[in-house]
Amino acid sequence: MNRQGLQPIHYILLLLCWATANFLPLPPTRQWPDEITPWLPGEIKNLLHIPIYGLFALLLWYGIKDHFERLGWAFISVIGLTLTFGILDEWHQSFIPDRTVSLEDLIFDLLGGLIALSAALYWHKRKNRKEPHK
């Protein structure tokens, strides 16, 4: 292992596992958020897109950021991939009975990615900031 922890292949495997779980077809009577969080109102359940896609973006970020010379390009790439995954997820939902495509969900997906990556970039820059000599 490198000094940063997991190798990129580990993150890719994590993403593949998550993508597989997310894209498994659900029977018409089974709604993932409703079964896991029946006590939450629907509006709050939509907000769950923010931490879920934030985690997705962070996994991508730590898996690929070292392959870019500039962190800005890594940031843009991860946001693009997060948005693409969100679009594919919404498209996938259009084929499942009782599920709907939602622009609001896509916005929450993007927001989750932006928040998580902004925090990761902030911590990266803070960690690598050189202390002034006294």
C-alpha positions as CSV (number, residue, x, y, z in Angstrom):
1,M,0.0,0.0,0.0
2,N,1.1,3.5,-0.6
3,R,1.3,6.2,2.1
4,Q,-2.2,7.4,1.3
5,G,-3.9,4.1,2.1
6,L,-5.8,2.1,-0.4
7,Q,-4.6,1.7,-4.0
8,P,-6.8,3.1,-6.8
9,I,-7.9,-0.4,-7.7
10,H,-9.5,-0.7,-4.3
11,Y,-11.5,2.4,-4.9
12,I,-12.6,1.2,-8.3
13,L,-13.8,-2.1,-6.7
14,L,-15.7,-0.1,-4.1
15,L,-17.3,1.9,-6.8
16,L,-18.2,-1.2,-8.8
17,C,-19.8,-2.8,-5.7
18,W,-21.8,0.4,-5.0
19,A,-22.9,0.8,-8.6
20,T,-24.0,-2.8,-8.7
21,A,-26.1,-2.4,-5.6
22,N,-27.6,0.8,-6.9
23,F,-28.5,-0.6,-10.3
24,L,-30.0,-3.9,-9.2
25,P,-33.6,-4.0,-10.4
26,L,-36.1,-3.7,-7.6
27,P,-39.4,-5.6,-7.7
28,P,-42.4,-3.2,-8.1
29,T,-43.4,-3.7,-4.5
30,R,-40.0,-2.9,-3.1
31,Q,-38.9,0.7,-2.8
32,W,-35.4,1.0,-1.3
33,P,-35.8,4.3,0.6
34,D,-39.3,3.4,1.9
35,E,-38.2,0.1,3.3
36,I,-35.1,1.4,5.0
37,T,-36.5,4.7,6.3
38,P,-40.3,4.4,6.5
39,W,-40.3,7.0,9.3
40,L,-38.8,9.8,7.1
41,P,-41.1,12.1,5.1
42,G,-40.5,12.0,1.3
43,E,-38.9,15.4,1.1
44,I,-36.3,14.4,3.6
45,K,-35.6,11.1,1.8
46,N,-34.7,13.2,-1.3
47,L,-32.0,14.9,0.8
48,L,-30.3,11.5,1.3
49,H,-29.0,12.0,-2.2
50,I,-26.5,14.6,-0.8
51,P,-24.5,12.3,1.5
52,I,-24.8,9.3,-0.8
53,Y,-23.4,11.1,-3.8
54,G,-21.0,12.9,-1.6
55,L,-19.6,9.5,-0.6
56,F,-19.5,8.5,-4.3
57,A,-17.6,11.6,-5.2
58,L,-15.1,11.1,-2.4
59,L,-14.4,7.5,-3.4
60,L,-13.8,8.7,-6.9
61,W,-11.6,11.6,-5.7
62,Y,-9.3,9.5,-3.6
63,G,-9.2,6.8,-6.3
64,I,-8.1,9.1,-9.2
65,K,-6.8,12.4,-7.9
66,D,-3.2,11.3,-7.9
67,H,-3.4,10.6,-11.6
68,F,-3.8,14.2,-12.4
69,E,-1.1,16.9,-12.5
70,R,-3.6,19.5,-11.4
71,L,-6.2,19.1,-8.7
72,G,-8.6,21.3,-10.6
73,W,-8.8,18.8,-13.5
74,A,-9.4,16.0,-11.0
75,F,-12.1,18.0,-9.3
76,I,-13.8,18.7,-12.7
77,S,-13.5,15.1,-13.7
78,V,-15.0,13.8,-10.5
79,I,-17.9,16.2,-10.6
80,G,-18.5,15.2,-14.3
81,L,-18.5,11.5,-13.4
82,T,-20.7,12.1,-10.4
83,L,-23.2,14.0,-12.5
84,T,-23.0,11.3,-15.2
85,F,-23.7,8.6,-12.6
86,G,-26.7,10.6,-11.3
87,I,-28.1,11.0,-14.8
88,L,-27.7,7.2,-15.4
89,D,-29.4,6.5,-12.1
90,E,-32.3,8.7,-13.0
91,W,-32.6,7.1,-16.4
92,H,-32.4,3.7,-14.8
93,Q,-35.3,4.7,-12.5
94,S,-37.5,5.4,-15.5
95,F,-37.6,1.7,-16.2
96,I,-38.7,0.7,-12.7
97,P,-42.5,0.7,-11.9
98,D,-43.5,3.2,-9.3
99,R,-40.2,5.2,-9.6
100,T,-39.9,8.5,-11.3
101,V,-37.1,10.6,-12.9
102,S,-36.5,13.7,-10.9
103,L,-34.4,16.8,-11.7
104,E,-34.5,17.6,-8.0
105,D,-32.7,14.3,-7.3
106,L,-30.1,15.1,-9.9
107,I,-29.5,18.6,-8.3
108,F,-29.1,16.9,-4.9
109,D,-26.6,14.4,-6.4
110,L,-24.5,17.3,-7.9
111,L,-24.8,19.2,-4.6
112,G,-23.5,16.2,-2.6
113,G,-20.6,15.8,-4.9
114,L,-19.7,19.5,-4.8
115,I,-19.9,19.7,-1.0
116,A,-17.8,16.6,-0.4
117,L,-15.2,17.5,-3.0
118,S,-15.0,21.1,-1.7
119,A,-14.3,19.8,1.8
120,A,-11.7,17.3,0.4
121,L,-10.0,20.0,-1.6
122,Y,-10.0,22.3,1.4
123,W,-8.4,19.6,3.7
124,H,-5.9,18.7,1.0
125,K,-4.7,22.3,0.6
126,R,-4.7,22.8,4.4
127,K,-2.7,19.7,5.0
128,N,-0.1,20.7,2.3
129,R,0.1,24.3,3.3
130,K,3.7,25.2,4.3
131,E,4.0,26.6,7.8
132,P,5.8,30.0,7.8
133,H,9.2,30.0,9.5
134,K,9.5,32.0,12.7
